[in-house]
Amino acid sequence: MARADYTAIAHAVYDLAETGEDSLAGPVKEALKVIDEAFDSWGEERVSLSFNGGKDCTVLLHLVAASLGRRSSANTPPKTLSAVYIPVPSPFPQLEEFIDAAAQVYGLDLFHCPHPTGPNFPVETVATPGSAGQLVADLPKNVKGGEGMRAALQLYKTRFPQIEAILIGTRRGDPHGAKLGFRNPTDAGWPQFVRVNPIINWTYADVWAYLRRFDVPYCSLYDEGYTSLGSTYNTFPNPALRVSDPSSKPNGRPSASAQLNGHSTTNQREPLPDTFTVLHDSGDAVCIGDTPARGPLPHRSLLTHLTADPGQMCIVEADLPDVIASGAASTAYRPAYELQDGSLERAGRAGGVAPPGPNTAAAAP
């Protein structure tokens, strides 16, 4: 697997930033300035990157590579970039595969915080599967959705006390992003870091314009209609990208996981996982393996876990009867970059903004 060429990335990205006629030049130049100033203020050894595999931090990772590439030379290659991954409850396996692959390609010194082990310290407040924004039933009333984040950052601070600033891919339209600036210290009672937000003023369109302009690999879920990634409990394909004509094929590109790992996993036969989930009343109608279903599921109390013979094969056919959960198997979605209205970015998240009509998504030029 080829490593990212930081020097080549630097030349391409800084050249774009200096062009006055490109609409992407302004956002890129602003972000690079914030990143460069962070390294100037704290030094490369005291700056880390928060990397959760989403589109925003994937853009940020590429921008940081450009900054480090420009600061290096033939005699002083780029220093290894520290990074931290703080998982949400029940993360998508495709997302974690991409995170690990990207860490190898970019040569990150990536620290994986432990996965949350229960509802006592959730990283985010997730909705009950199949609900419309209700909280998980067994979440203690005195626990907030950020307690897991606080605990993870405290662990990171304890393990890496030299880190003083963390680069974060937060944008203005994100929850809690409206009042943030380029630099914000953590709140009282939290581990002390300065949160640096280089792309705070970027739009959804800016993010996808950048990824596609530089052909930056991204998580394959974005080619399947997901536009905002969180927990498998509360994240579904964006209904604004649903293909009305099932016979039409979305205009996608090879998945980023395939680009990073050199192979594709589409339509492969895979052994059944150790456990899989079926609905009580329809045991032969749905087989949900270790890849999350693409439609809302009932509450977990209505689900049953069975043990499978590891030697058995589960063959996914294109012409399966339309009886799989919520009819999701027959539903096609356009890739995330074809979403025209950025305000609908979180429409696929439980409790997100619902699309007003069928014409929101259109083919990207």
N, C-alpha and C positions, 0 to 999 in steps of 0.2 A: 504494500500500500504506500503510495507516494506521499511524502510529507508536503505540507503547504509551503510554497516559496514566499516567505515574508517580503523579500526584496521586490519580487515581481508584483505582489499585491500592492505594495507601497507605491510603486511607480504608477500603476493603473489608477488607484484610488485618488492619489494626490493630483494626478493630471486632471481627473474629472473635477476635483474641487476647485481647480484654478480656471476652469472654463466658465465664462460668464453667460453663455447662451443656453446652457443646459439647466432645466428646472430642478434637477437633482443636485446641482453643484452647491447651492446654498446650504441645504440640510447637511450634506456631506462635510463641507468646510467647517460648519459650526460644530459638528460632532467631533471632528478631528482636533479642533482647537481645544475642546473640553478634555479629550483624552490626553493630548500632548501636555496640557497644563497639569493634569493629575500626575503624570509621570514626573514632570518637573518639580511638583510640590512635594511628593512623597518618595520618589525614587521607584524604580521598577520592582524592587524587592518588597516594597510595602504596599503594593497595589494588587488587588485580586479581582477576578471576574466572576460574577454570579451567572452560572450557565445551567439552564434547565432544558435546553434543547428546543425552545420555542423560536418562532420566526424572528422576534425582536432581538433576543440575545444572540441569535445566529448572525444577524446583521452586525451587532455590536462586536462579536468575536472577530469578524472579518475586518472591521474598522480598527480594532485594537491590533490585529496582525499588521495592518498597514502602518500604524504608528510605530510599532516596534521594528518593523522592517526598515523604516526611514531612519531610525535611531541607530541602526546597526551598520556594519561595514564588513568588508572581506576579512579584516583582522579581528573584528568583534561581532560574531554572530548574535542574533537575537537571544536574549535570556529566556529561560523557560518561564512561561506565564502561569502564575498561581490562579486556581479557579476552584469554585465550590459549587456542588450540586445539592440542592435541598429538595427532596422529593415531596410530592403531595401524596395523600392517601390513595392507594390503588392507581399507580401511574400506568400509562399505556406502555406495553412492552416494546412497541415500535419506537417510542420516544426514547426509552432508555438504551435501546440498541444504537440509535442515532447519536446519543450523547457520548457513548463509549467510542464509537467510530470517529466522531469529530475530535474527541480528545486526543486520539492517536494521530490523526491527520495534522492537527495544529500543534501537537507536542505539548499539550497542557499538563500541568501538575494538578490534576483534578482530585479534589477530596470529596468523596461520597459521604454525605451525612446519612446516618442510619434511617431506614424507612420508619415512618410512624407505626407503632405497634398497636394502636387502639385509639379510641375517641378522646382520651384524656389530653392529648397534645396534638390536635390537628394543625397541619400547616395552613390549610384553608378550610373555611366552613363549607362543606359540600352538601348537596341536596340528596335526599333519599332517592335511590334508583327508581325511576318511573314517576317521580313527583314533579310538581311545578314550582320548585323553589323552596319546599319545606326542608327544615333542618333534619339531619339524621336523628332518629328518635332517641337513641341512647346517649346523645351528647350532653354532658353535665351542664346545668344552667350557668354555672360560674366560670365556664371555660370559653374563651374567645377563639376565633378562627386563627389568630396569629400566635397562639401559645407555642405551637410546634416550631414556627419560624424563630421565635425568641430562643427556644431551647437549642435549636440547631446552630444559630449564630453564637450562642454562648459556648457550645462545644467547639466550634470553629475557632473562636477567640482563644480558648484554652489551648488548643492544639497548635495554633499559629499566632502567637501573641504579637509577632512583628507586623502583621497586616493591619493597616490603619484605614485604608479606603477600599471600597468595593464598587466596581463598575457594574451598573445595573441597566437593563434594557427597558426600563419603564418609560411609557409615553403619556402624554397629557390626557388622552382619552381612556387610560386604564383606571380601574378602581383605585381611589386614593392618589391619583396622579395629577389632579387638576391644580393643586396648589404647590407642587414641587418645583424646585429650581434645578440648576445644574449640580449644586452641592447641597446636601441636607444631612446633618448629623442624625444619628438614631435618637429616638426619644429617651427620656429619662427612664431608668429602670431596665433599659436594654443594653446589651453589649455595645461598647463604644466603637463605632465605625463612622466614617463619613460615606454616605451613599452618593455616588457620582452618576448622574443621569445624562449621558451624552446625547441620546436621541429623544429627549423629553418632548421636543417640539415637532417630531416627525409624525406624519399621518400614516394610516394603513396603506395608502397608495404609495407613499415614499418607501416603505419597507419592501413591498413587492417589486417596485421599480428597481431598487438596489439589488435585491437578490437575483433578479433576472438579468440585470445589466451585466453583472460580474459572474453570472452562472454559478452562484454560490449554492452548494448542496444544502438541502433542508430536509426536515423530517417528512417521511413519505405520507403521513396522515394528511398533510395539507393538499396533496393531490387527490384525496378521497373526500373532499368537501368540508373538512374541518378548518375553521378559521381562527379559533382560539382554543388552546389546549389546556386542560386542567386534569382533574381526576376522572377516571372512567365512570365514576358515580354521577358526574354532572356534565359530561362533555359529549356532544353528539355532532354529526355533520350539520352544517348550517342549512336550514330549510330554504334559505334564499338561493342556494346553489343547486337545488334539486332539479334534475333533468326531467322536463315534462314528457318528452318522448323517449321511452326506455330503449328504443332501437338506435337512438343517436348516441354516439360515443363522445364523452368529454374530451376536450383538447388538453391533455396532460403531457407530461414529460416523464422519462424514467424516474422512478422514485429515488430520493436522495440516499436512502439506505442502500439501494443497489449501486448508486454511483460511488459511495464511500467504501463499500465492501466488495465491489467488483462482481456482484451477481444479483439476480432478481429472485424474489420468493413468490412470485405470482403463480397461482394455480399449481403449487407443488403439493404432493401427498406428504402428510406429516403424521407421525404417531399421535394417537390421542393423548392428552395430558393426563396426569395422575388423577385429576378430578375434573369433571365437567358438570354443567348445570342444565337441568331440564325442568320444564314447568310441570307442576303436580298433575294437572288435568289433561295434559297432552304430551305424554312421555315420548312419543315417536315423532313429534312435530318440530322440536327444536333441539339442536345440539350446539351449545355455545362453548367453544374451547377456551384456550388461554388467551385468545384475542377477544377483546370486549365486543359485545354486540353493538350494532350501529343504530339501534333504536332504543327507546326507553324500556327498561325492564320493570317488572313489578317489584314491590318492596321485597327485601331479602327474606322476610318471613315466609314468602310464598315460593321460595326456590328450594330445590333439593340438590345435594351434592352426592354424586355417585362415583365409585371407583372404576376406572377403565383398565382393561388389559393393555399394558404398554406396548404390546406387540401388534395390536390392532391398528388398522389404518382408517383414517377419516378422509374420504375423497370428496373434495368440493367440486361439484359440477355446475356448469352455467345454467342448466335447464332444470334445477331443483324445483319441485312444486312450491308454490307461493304460500307456504305454511310456516316459514321460519319467522321468529319473533318480529312482530309488528310489520311483516312484509319487507323487512330491511334488505333481504338478500336480492330482491328484484329492483331495488331503488338505486339509481345512479346519481352521482353528484359531480358538478364541475369543480375544477381545482380552485383553491382559495384565492389565487391571484385574479380570478375573473369576477370577484365580488366588486361591484361598482360603487356601492354605498357603504363607506367605511363605518357609518354609525350602526350597521348591522353586524359588525365583527363578532360580537358576543351572542348572536341570535341562536347559536348552537349550544350555548351553556344554559343549564337549568335556571330559569328565572330571567333569562336574557331578553333582549328586545325582539319581538316577533316581527317578521317581515310583513309589510303592508299588502303586498300583492305578488303576482307571479312574474312581474317584469323587472324585478330589482337586479337580477343577475343577467349579464349579457356577455357575449364573447369579447375577450380583451383584444384590443387592436394589435 
